[in-house]
Amino acid sequence: MILRQYGARPHWGKLHFNRAEDMPSLYPRFHDFQAIRRKMDPSGLFLNDHLRSLFE
């Protein structure tokens, strides 16, 4: 949380405390990423519980 004031963003492979609603402000093209992710992995095979909470 402290690093957010410096523009730090979480690593996708690490657990963090950001929520799904935080992601678009941290990643300006988050919605583009979401569209590509859904196209490439429509069943969510490559999501774990943490990523599912962020991306679905």
PDB file of N, H, CA, C and O in Angstrom:
ATOM      1  N   MET A   1       0.819  -1.190   0.000  1.00  0.00           N
ATOM      2  CA  MET A   1       0.000   0.000   0.000  1.00  0.00           C
ATOM      3  C   MET A   1       0.869   1.263   0.000  1.00  0.00           C
ATOM      4  O   MET A   1       0.534   2.246  -0.661  1.00  0.00           O
ATOM      5  N   ILE A   2       1.946   1.238   0.715  1.00  0.00           N
ATOM      6  H   ILE A   2       2.219   0.440   1.252  1.00  0.00           H
ATOM      7  CA  ILE A   2       2.812   2.417   0.810  1.00  0.00           C
ATOM      8  C   ILE A   2       3.393   2.765  -0.552  1.00  0.00           C
ATOM      9  O   ILE A   2       3.503   3.942  -0.897  1.00  0.00           O
ATOM     10  N   LEU A   3       3.761   1.763  -1.323  1.00  0.00           N
ATOM     11  H   LEU A   3       3.672   0.807  -1.043  1.00  0.00           H
ATOM     12  CA  LEU A   3       4.406   2.020  -2.610  1.00  0.00           C
ATOM     13  C   LEU A   3       3.450   2.577  -3.659  1.00  0.00           C
ATOM     14  O   LEU A   3       3.898   3.103  -4.678  1.00  0.00           O
ATOM     15  N   ARG A   4       2.152   2.473  -3.433  1.00  0.00           N
ATOM     16  H   ARG A   4       1.788   2.046  -2.605  1.00  0.00           H
ATOM     17  CA  ARG A   4       1.190   2.986  -4.412  1.00  0.00           C
ATOM     18  C   ARG A   4       1.393   4.475  -4.658  1.00  0.00           C
ATOM     19  O   ARG A   4       1.212   4.948  -5.780  1.00  0.00           O
ATOM     20  N   GLN A   5       1.767   5.216  -3.620  1.00  0.00           N
ATOM     21  H   GLN A   5       1.914   4.831  -2.708  1.00  0.00           H
ATOM     22  CA  GLN A   5       1.976   6.656  -3.792  1.00  0.00           C
ATOM     23  C   GLN A   5       3.151   6.958  -4.724  1.00  0.00           C
ATOM     24  O   GLN A   5       3.301   8.086  -5.193  1.00  0.00           O
ATOM     25  N   TYR A   6       3.977   5.953  -4.988  1.00  0.00           N
ATOM     26  H   TYR A   6       3.856   5.037  -4.607  1.00  0.00           H
ATOM     27  CA  TYR A   6       5.109   6.125  -5.892  1.00  0.00           C
ATOM     28  C   TYR A   6       4.848   5.492  -7.265  1.00  0.00           C
ATOM     29  O   TYR A   6       5.748   5.411  -8.102  1.00  0.00           O
ATOM     30  N   GLY A   7       3.623   5.054  -7.481  1.00  0.00           N
ATOM     31  H   GLY A   7       2.892   5.120  -6.801  1.00  0.00           H
ATOM     32  CA  GLY A   7       3.271   4.478  -8.769  1.00  0.00           C
ATOM     33  C   GLY A   7       3.641   3.019  -8.934  1.00  0.00           C
ATOM     34  O   GLY A   7       3.626   2.503 -10.052  1.00  0.00           O
ATOM     35  N   ALA A   8       3.975   2.342  -7.843  1.00  0.00           N
ATOM     36  H   ALA A   8       3.987   2.762  -6.935  1.00  0.00           H
ATOM     37  CA  ALA A   8       4.330   0.922  -7.926  1.00  0.00           C
ATOM     38  C   ALA A   8       3.103   0.096  -8.286  1.00  0.00           C
ATOM     39  O   ALA A   8       1.985   0.400  -7.872  1.00  0.00           O
ATOM     40  N   ARG A   9       3.335  -0.951  -9.061  1.00  0.00           N
ATOM     41  H   ARG A   9       4.244  -1.199  -9.397  1.00  0.00           H
ATOM     42  CA  ARG A   9       2.259  -1.850  -9.459  1.00  0.00           C
ATOM     43  C   ARG A   9       2.646  -3.266  -9.063  1.00  0.00           C
ATOM     44  O   ARG A   9       3.831  -3.596  -9.033  1.00  0.00           O
ATOM     45  N   PRO A  10       1.662  -4.111  -8.760  1.00  0.00           N
ATOM     46  CA  PRO A  10       1.975  -5.473  -8.332  1.00  0.00           C
ATOM     47  C   PRO A  10       2.462  -6.346  -9.481  1.00  0.00           C
ATOM     48  O   PRO A  10       2.114  -6.124 -10.641  1.00  0.00           O
ATOM     49  N   HIS A  11       3.260  -7.325  -9.143  1.00  0.00           N
ATOM     50  H   HIS A  11       3.543  -7.506  -8.201  1.00  0.00           H
ATOM     51  CA  HIS A  11       3.693  -8.356 -10.079  1.00  0.00           C
ATOM     52  C   HIS A  11       2.541  -9.346 -10.205  1.00  0.00           C
ATOM     53  O   HIS A  11       1.944  -9.729  -9.200  1.00  0.00           O
ATOM     54  N   TRP A  12       2.221  -9.767 -11.438  1.00  0.00           N
ATOM     55  H   TRP A  12       2.706  -9.455 -12.255  1.00  0.00           H
ATOM     56  CA  TRP A  12       1.089 -10.674 -11.639  1.00  0.00           C
ATOM     57  C   TRP A  12       1.267 -11.995 -10.906  1.00  0.00           C
ATOM     58  O   TRP A  12       0.283 -12.610 -10.496  1.00  0.00           O
ATOM     59  N   GLY A  13       2.496 -12.435 -10.737  1.00  0.00           N
ATOM     60  H   GLY A  13       3.295 -11.935 -11.070  1.00  0.00           H
ATOM     61  CA  GLY A  13       2.744 -13.731 -10.104  1.00  0.00           C
ATOM     62  C   GLY A  13       2.838 -13.677  -8.588  1.00  0.00           C
ATOM     63  O   GLY A  13       3.099 -14.702  -7.957  1.00  0.00           O
ATOM     64  N   LYS A  14       2.638 -12.537  -7.999  1.00  0.00           N
ATOM     65  H   LYS A  14       2.427 -11.705  -8.511  1.00  0.00           H
ATOM     66  CA  LYS A  14       2.748 -12.386  -6.549  1.00  0.00           C
ATOM     67  C   LYS A  14       1.391 -12.062  -5.949  1.00  0.00           C
ATOM     68  O   LYS A  14       0.581 -11.360  -6.554  1.00  0.00           O
ATOM     69  N   LEU A  15       1.153 -12.581  -4.759  1.00  0.00           N
ATOM     70  H   LEU A  15       1.811 -13.152  -4.268  1.00  0.00           H
ATOM     71  CA  LEU A  15      -0.064 -12.204  -4.046  1.00  0.00           C
ATOM     72  C   LEU A  15       0.060 -10.751  -3.610  1.00  0.00           C
ATOM     73  O   LEU A  15       1.132 -10.308  -3.198  1.00  0.00           O
ATOM     74  N   HIS A  16      -1.030 -10.021  -3.702  1.00  0.00           N
ATOM     75  H   HIS A  16      -1.901 -10.382  -4.036  1.00  0.00           H
ATOM     76  CA  HIS A  16      -1.027  -8.621  -3.288  1.00  0.00           C
ATOM     77  C   HIS A  16      -2.408  -8.254  -2.784  1.00  0.00           C
ATOM     78  O   HIS A  16      -3.326  -9.072  -2.830  1.00  0.00           O
ATOM     79  N   PHE A  17      -2.561  -7.036  -2.307  1.00  0.00           N
ATOM     80  H   PHE A  17      -1.815  -6.372  -2.270  1.00  0.00           H
ATOM     81  CA  PHE A  17      -3.797  -6.618  -1.667  1.00  0.00           C
ATOM     82  C   PHE A  17      -4.678  -5.736  -2.545  1.00  0.00           C
ATOM     83  O   PHE A  17      -5.674  -5.194  -2.064  1.00  0.00           O
ATOM     84  N   ASN A  18      -4.336  -5.583  -3.805  1.00  0.00           N
ATOM     85  H   ASN A  18      -3.527  -6.023  -4.195  1.00  0.00           H
ATOM     86  CA  ASN A  18      -5.185  -4.817  -4.710  1.00  0.00           C
ATOM     87  C   ASN A  18      -6.439  -5.617  -5.021  1.00  0.00           C
ATOM     88  O   ASN A  18      -6.442  -6.847  -4.961  1.00  0.00           O
ATOM     89  N   ARG A  19      -7.494  -4.906  -5.350  1.00  0.00           N
ATOM     90  H   ARG A  19      -7.493  -3.907  -5.398  1.00  0.00           H
ATOM     91  CA  ARG A  19      -8.764  -5.538  -5.700  1.00  0.00           C
ATOM     92  C   ARG A  19      -9.033  -5.342  -7.182  1.00  0.00           C
ATOM     93  O   ARG A  19      -8.355  -4.560  -7.848  1.00  0.00           O
ATOM     94  N   ALA A  20     -10.015  -6.048  -7.687  1.00  0.00           N
ATOM     95  H   ALA A  20     -10.566  -6.683  -7.146  1.00  0.00           H
ATOM     96  CA  ALA A  20     -10.347  -5.954  -9.113  1.00  0.00           C
ATOM     97  C   ALA A  20     -10.630  -4.513  -9.524  1.00  0.00           C
ATOM     98  O   ALA A  20     -10.232  -4.090 -10.609  1.00  0.00           O
ATOM     99  N   GLU A  21     -11.303  -3.767  -8.680  1.00  0.00           N
ATOM    100  H   GLU A  21     -11.627  -4.110  -7.798  1.00  0.00           H
ATOM    101  CA  GLU A  21     -11.637  -2.384  -9.030  1.00  0.00           C
ATOM    102  C   GLU A  21     -10.420  -1.458  -9.027  1.00  0.00           C
ATOM    103  O   GLU A  21     -10.494  -0.348  -9.555  1.00  0.00           O
ATOM    104  N   ASP A  22      -9.299  -1.894  -8.440  1.00  0.00           N
ATOM    105  H   ASP A  22      -9.239  -2.796  -8.011  1.00  0.00           H
ATOM    106  CA  ASP A  22      -8.065  -1.100  -8.442  1.00  0.00           C
ATOM    107  C   ASP A  22      -7.290  -1.236  -9.755  1.00  0.00           C
ATOM    108  O   ASP A  22      -6.528  -0.343 -10.127  1.00  0.00           O
ATOM    109  N   MET A  23      -7.485  -2.344 -10.446  1.00  0.00           N
ATOM    110  H   MET A  23      -8.103  -3.070 -10.144  1.00  0.00           H
ATOM    111  CA  MET A  23      -6.626  -2.677 -11.573  1.00  0.00           C
ATOM    112  C   MET A  23      -6.675  -1.677 -12.736  1.00  0.00           C
ATOM    113  O   MET A  23      -5.617  -1.341 -13.268  1.00  0.00           O
ATOM    114  N   PRO A  24      -7.836  -1.188 -13.153  1.00  0.00           N
ATOM    115  CA  PRO A  24      -7.839  -0.240 -14.281  1.00  0.00           C
ATOM    116  C   PRO A  24      -7.053   1.044 -14.004  1.00  0.00           C
ATOM    117  O   PRO A  24      -6.468   1.615 -14.925  1.00  0.00           O
ATOM    118  N   SER A  25      -7.031   1.497 -12.773  1.00  0.00           N
ATOM    119  H   SER A  25      -7.506   1.034 -12.025  1.00  0.00           H
ATOM    120  CA  SER A  25      -6.265   2.718 -12.482  1.00  0.00           C
ATOM    121  C   SER A  25      -4.761   2.430 -12.414  1.00  0.00           C
ATOM    122  O   SER A  25      -3.950   3.318 -12.679  1.00  0.00           O
ATOM    123  N   LEU A  26      -4.388   1.203 -12.064  1.00  0.00           N
ATOM    124  H   LEU A  26      -5.046   0.482 -11.849  1.00  0.00           H
ATOM    125  CA  LEU A  26      -2.976   0.830 -12.013  1.00  0.00           C
ATOM    126  C   LEU A  26      -2.418   0.487 -13.393  1.00  0.00           C
ATOM    127  O   LEU A  26      -1.253   0.748 -13.691  1.00  0.00           O
ATOM    128  N   TYR A  27      -3.272  -0.100 -14.223  1.00  0.00           N
ATOM    129  H   TYR A  27      -4.219  -0.312 -13.981  1.00  0.00           H
ATOM    130  CA  TYR A  27      -2.879  -0.545 -15.558  1.00  0.00           C
ATOM    131  C   TYR A  27      -3.807   0.117 -16.569  1.00  0.00           C
ATOM    132  O   TYR A  27      -4.928  -0.353 -16.758  1.00  0.00           O
ATOM    133  N   PRO A  28      -3.379   1.184 -17.218  1.00  0.00           N
ATOM    134  CA  PRO A  28      -4.251   1.944 -18.125  1.00  0.00           C
ATOM    135  C   PRO A  28      -4.901   1.104 -19.228  1.00  0.00           C
ATOM    136  O   PRO A  28      -5.994   1.445 -19.681  1.00  0.00           O
ATOM    137  N   ARG A  29      -4.277   0.041 -19.663  1.00  0.00           N
ATOM    138  H   ARG A  29      -3.389  -0.236 -19.296  1.00  0.00           H
ATOM    139  CA  ARG A  29      -4.844  -0.801 -20.728  1.00  0.00           C
ATOM    140  C   ARG A  29      -5.390  -2.117 -20.167  1.00  0.00           C
ATOM    141  O   ARG A  29      -5.425  -3.135 -20.857  1.00  0.00           O
ATOM    142  N   PHE A  30      -5.809  -2.074 -18.922  1.00  0.00           N
ATOM    143  H   PHE A  30      -5.781  -1.247 -18.361  1.00  0.00           H
ATOM    144  CA  PHE A  30      -6.314  -3.271 -18.254  1.00  0.00           C
ATOM    145  C   PHE A  30      -7.491  -3.882 -19.010  1.00  0.00           C
ATOM    146  O   PHE A  30      -7.573  -5.104 -19.136  1.00  0.00           O
ATOM    147  N   HIS A  31      -8.395  -3.057 -19.510  1.00  0.00           N
ATOM    148  H   HIS A  31      -8.329  -2.065 -19.408  1.00  0.00           H
ATOM    149  CA  HIS A  31      -9.566  -3.576 -20.216  1.00  0.00           C
ATOM    150  C   HIS A  31      -9.163  -4.247 -21.532  1.00  0.00           C
ATOM    151  O   HIS A  31      -9.783  -5.228 -21.943  1.00  0.00           O
ATOM    152  N   ASP A  32      -8.134  -3.727 -22.188  1.00  0.00           N
ATOM    153  H   ASP A  32      -7.630  -2.931 -21.855  1.00  0.00           H
ATOM    154  CA  ASP A  32      -7.607  -4.389 -23.391  1.00  0.00           C
ATOM    155  C   ASP A  32      -7.044  -5.761 -23.031  1.00  0.00           C
ATOM    156  O   ASP A  32      -7.285  -6.751 -23.722  1.00  0.00           O
ATOM    157  N   PHE A  33      -6.291  -5.797 -21.937  1.00  0.00           N
ATOM    158  H   PHE A  33      -6.095  -4.994 -21.375  1.00  0.00           H
ATOM    159  CA  PHE A  33      -5.729  -7.062 -21.459  1.00  0.00           C
ATOM    160  C   PHE A  33      -6.847  -8.053 -21.145  1.00  0.00           C
ATOM    161  O   PHE A  33      -6.755  -9.228 -21.502  1.00  0.00           O
ATOM    162  N   GLN A  34      -7.888  -7.589 -20.486  1.00  0.00           N
ATOM    163  H   GLN A  34      -7.962  -6.635 -20.196  1.00  0.00           H
ATOM    164  CA  GLN A  34      -9.009  -8.457 -20.136  1.00  0.00           C
ATOM    165  C   GLN A  34      -9.628  -9.077 -21.387  1.00  0.00           C
ATOM    166  O   GLN A  34      -9.927 -10.272 -21.404  1.00  0.00           O
ATOM    167  N   ALA A  35      -9.817  -8.292 -22.408  1.00  0.00           N
ATOM    168  H   ALA A  35      -9.575  -7.322 -22.395  1.00  0.00           H
ATOM    169  CA  ALA A  35     -10.412  -8.798 -23.646  1.00  0.00           C
ATOM    170  C   ALA A  35      -9.528  -9.877 -24.276  1.00  0.00           C
ATOM    171  O   ALA A  35     -10.032 -10.909 -24.720  1.00  0.00           O
ATOM    172  N   ILE A  36      -8.232  -9.646 -24.316  1.00  0.00           N
ATOM    173  H   ILE A  36      -7.823  -8.808 -23.955  1.00  0.00           H
ATOM    174  CA  ILE A  36      -7.305 -10.622 -24.886  1.00  0.00           C
ATOM    175  C   ILE A  36      -7.259 -11.877 -24.019  1.00  0.00           C
ATOM    176  O   ILE A  36      -7.264 -12.994 -24.535  1.00  0.00           O
ATOM    177  N   ARG A  37      -7.214 -11.689 -22.708  1.00  0.00           N
ATOM    178  H   ARG A  37      -7.210 -10.781 -22.289  1.00  0.00           H
ATOM    179  CA  ARG A  37      -7.173 -12.835 -21.801  1.00  0.00           C
ATOM    180  C   ARG A  37      -8.406 -13.715 -21.981  1.00  0.00           C
ATOM    181  O   ARG A  37      -8.292 -14.940 -22.030  1.00  0.00           O
ATOM    182  N   ARG A  38      -9.572 -13.106 -22.079  1.00  0.00           N
ATOM    183  H   ARG A  38      -9.665 -12.111 -22.040  1.00  0.00           H
ATOM    184  CA  ARG A  38     -10.810 -13.882 -22.268  1.00  0.00           C
ATOM    185  C   ARG A  38     -10.819 -14.611 -23.619  1.00  0.00           C
ATOM    186  O   ARG A  38     -11.322 -15.730 -23.724  1.00  0.00           O
ATOM    187  N   LYS A  39     -10.265 -13.972 -24.638  1.00  0.00           N
ATOM    188  H   LYS A  39      -9.857 -13.063 -24.553  1.00  0.00           H
ATOM    189  CA  LYS A  39     -10.207 -14.604 -25.960  1.00  0.00           C
ATOM    190  C   LYS A  39      -9.252 -15.801 -25.955  1.00  0.00           C
ATOM    191  O   LYS A  39      -9.564 -16.845 -26.529  1.00  0.00           O
ATOM    192  N   MET A  40      -8.102 -15.654 -25.317  1.00  0.00           N
ATOM    193  H   MET A  40      -7.849 -14.806 -24.851  1.00  0.00           H
ATOM    194  CA  MET A  40      -7.083 -16.692 -25.322  1.00  0.00           C
ATOM    195  C   MET A  40      -7.353 -17.810 -24.317  1.00  0.00           C
ATOM    196  O   MET A  40      -6.909 -18.942 -24.512  1.00  0.00           O
ATOM    197  N   ASP A  41      -8.078 -17.498 -23.246  1.00  0.00           N
ATOM    198  H   ASP A  41      -8.439 -16.579 -23.088  1.00  0.00           H
ATOM    199  CA  ASP A  41      -8.358 -18.487 -22.199  1.00  0.00           C
ATOM    200  C   ASP A  41      -9.810 -18.348 -21.748  1.00  0.00           C
ATOM    201  O   ASP A  41     -10.066 -17.977 -20.603  1.00  0.00           O
ATOM    202  N   PRO A  42     -10.762 -18.644 -22.635  1.00  0.00           N
ATOM    203  CA  PRO A  42     -12.174 -18.413 -22.314  1.00  0.00           C
ATOM    204  C   PRO A  42     -12.691 -19.221 -21.126  1.00  0.00           C
ATOM    205  O   PRO A  42     -13.640 -18.799 -20.464  1.00  0.00           O
ATOM    206  N   SER A  43     -12.092 -20.361 -20.850  1.00  0.00           N
ATOM    207  H   SER A  43     -11.322 -20.704 -21.387  1.00  0.00           H
ATOM    208  CA  SER A  43     -12.564 -21.184 -19.733  1.00  0.00           C
ATOM    209  C   SER A  43     -11.851 -20.866 -18.425  1.00  0.00           C
ATOM    210  O   SER A  43     -12.195 -21.430 -17.386  1.00  0.00           O
ATOM    211  N   GLY A  44     -10.855 -19.964 -18.456  1.00  0.00           N
ATOM    212  H   GLY A  44     -10.575 -19.506 -19.300  1.00  0.00           H
ATOM    213  CA  GLY A  44     -10.133 -19.605 -17.235  1.00  0.00           C
ATOM    214  C   GLY A  44      -9.188 -20.683 -16.742  1.00  0.00           C
ATOM    215  O   GLY A  44      -8.870 -20.735 -15.554  1.00  0.00           O
ATOM    216  N   LEU A  45      -8.737 -21.542 -17.640  1.00  0.00           N
ATOM    217  H   LEU A  45      -8.995 -21.500 -18.605  1.00  0.00           H
ATOM    218  CA  LEU A  45      -7.844 -22.640 -17.283  1.00  0.00           C
ATOM    219  C   LEU A  45      -6.571 -22.161 -16.587  1.00  0.00           C
ATOM    220  O   LEU A  45      -6.062 -22.833 -15.690  1.00  0.00           O
ATOM    221  N   PHE A  46      -6.059 -21.007 -16.996  1.00  0.00           N
ATOM    222  H   PHE A  46      -6.472 -20.461 -17.725  1.00  0.00           H
ATOM    223  CA  PHE A  46      -4.784 -20.524 -16.461  1.00  0.00           C
ATOM    224  C   PHE A  46      -4.939 -19.569 -15.278  1.00  0.00           C
ATOM    225  O   PHE A  46      -3.974 -18.923 -14.870  1.00  0.00           O
ATOM    226  N   LEU A  47      -6.136 -19.478 -14.734  1.00  0.00           N
ATOM    227  H   LEU A  47      -6.921 -20.002 -15.065  1.00  0.00           H
ATOM    228  CA  LEU A  47      -6.371 -18.620 -13.571  1.00  0.00           C
ATOM    229  C   LEU A  47      -6.284 -19.438 -12.290  1.00  0.00           C
ATOM    230  O   LEU A  47      -6.739 -20.581 -12.236  1.00  0.00           O
ATOM    231  N   ASN A  48      -5.696 -18.840 -11.263  1.00  0.00           N
ATOM    232  H   ASN A  48      -5.327 -17.912 -11.307  1.00  0.00           H
ATOM    233  CA  ASN A  48      -5.783 -19.427  -9.938  1.00  0.00           C
ATOM    234  C   ASN A  48      -6.814 -18.610  -9.153  1.00  0.00           C
ATOM    235  O   ASN A  48      -7.389 -17.668  -9.698  1.00  0.00           O
ATOM    236  N   ASP A  49      -7.052 -18.947  -7.910  1.00  0.00           N
ATOM    237  H   ASP A  49      -6.585 -19.713  -7.467  1.00  0.00           H
ATOM    238  CA  ASP A  49      -8.074 -18.239  -7.129  1.00  0.00           C
ATOM    239  C   ASP A  49      -7.782 -16.748  -7.013  1.00  0.00           C
ATOM    240  O   ASP A  49      -8.693 -15.925  -7.098  1.00  0.00           O
ATOM    241  N   HIS A  50      -6.519 -16.403  -6.820  1.00  0.00           N
ATOM    242  H   HIS A  50      -5.778 -17.072  -6.751  1.00  0.00           H
ATOM    243  CA  HIS A  50      -6.133 -14.999  -6.678  1.00  0.00           C
ATOM    244  C   HIS A  50      -6.403 -14.233  -7.976  1.00  0.00           C
ATOM    245  O   HIS A  50      -7.030 -13.174  -7.953  1.00  0.00           O
ATOM    246  N   LEU A  51      -5.935 -14.761  -9.095  1.00  0.00           N
ATOM    247  H   LEU A  51      -5.426 -15.621  -9.113  1.00  0.00           H
ATOM    248  CA  LEU A  51      -6.124 -14.078 -10.375  1.00  0.00           C
ATOM    249  C   LEU A  51      -7.596 -14.053 -10.777  1.00  0.00           C
ATOM    250  O   LEU A  51      -8.061 -13.081 -11.371  1.00  0.00           O
ATOM    251  N   ARG A  52      -8.325 -15.114 -10.456  1.00  0.00           N
ATOM    252  H   ARG A  52      -7.946 -15.904  -9.974  1.00  0.00           H
ATOM    253  CA  ARG A  52      -9.759 -15.142 -10.765  1.00  0.00           C
ATOM    254  C   ARG A  52     -10.471 -13.981 -10.078  1.00  0.00           C
ATOM    255  O   ARG A  52     -11.361 -13.367 -10.667  1.00  0.00           O
ATOM    256  N   SER A  53     -10.089 -13.675  -8.840  1.00  0.00           N
ATOM    257  H   SER A  53      -9.366 -14.173  -8.362  1.00  0.00           H
ATOM    258  CA  SER A  53     -10.720 -12.572  -8.116  1.00  0.00           C
ATOM    259  C   SER A  53     -10.405 -11.221  -8.754  1.00  0.00           C
ATOM    260  O   SER A  53     -11.166 -10.268  -8.584  1.00  0.00           O
ATOM    261  N   LEU A  54      -9.309 -11.127  -9.473  1.00  0.00           N
ATOM    262  H   LEU A  54      -8.691 -11.901  -9.611  1.00  0.00           H
ATOM    263  CA  LEU A  54      -8.935  -9.879 -10.133  1.00  0.00           C
ATOM    264  C   LEU A  54      -9.515  -9.753 -11.536  1.00  0.00           C
ATOM    265  O   LEU A  54      -9.843  -8.653 -11.980  1.00  0.00           O
ATOM    266  N   PHE A  55      -9.641 -10.880 -12.233  1.00  0.00           N
ATOM    267  H   PHE A  55      -9.374 -11.774 -11.873  1.00  0.00           H
ATOM    268  CA  PHE A  55      -9.961 -10.830 -13.656  1.00  0.00           C
ATOM    269  C   PHE A  55     -11.385 -11.227 -14.016  1.00  0.00           C
ATOM    270  O   PHE A  55     -11.812 -10.992 -15.146  1.00  0.00           O
ATOM    271  N   GLU A  56     -12.125 -11.813 -13.104  1.00  0.00           N
ATOM    272  H   GLU A  56     -11.779 -12.004 -12.186  1.00  0.00           H
ATOM    273  CA  GLU A  56     -13.489 -12.231 -13.446  1.00  0.00           C
ATOM    274  C   GLU A  56     -14.504 -11.441 -12.676  1.00  0.00           C
ATOM    275  O   GLU A  56     -15.705 -11.657 -12.836  1.00  0.00           O
TER     276      GLU A  56
END
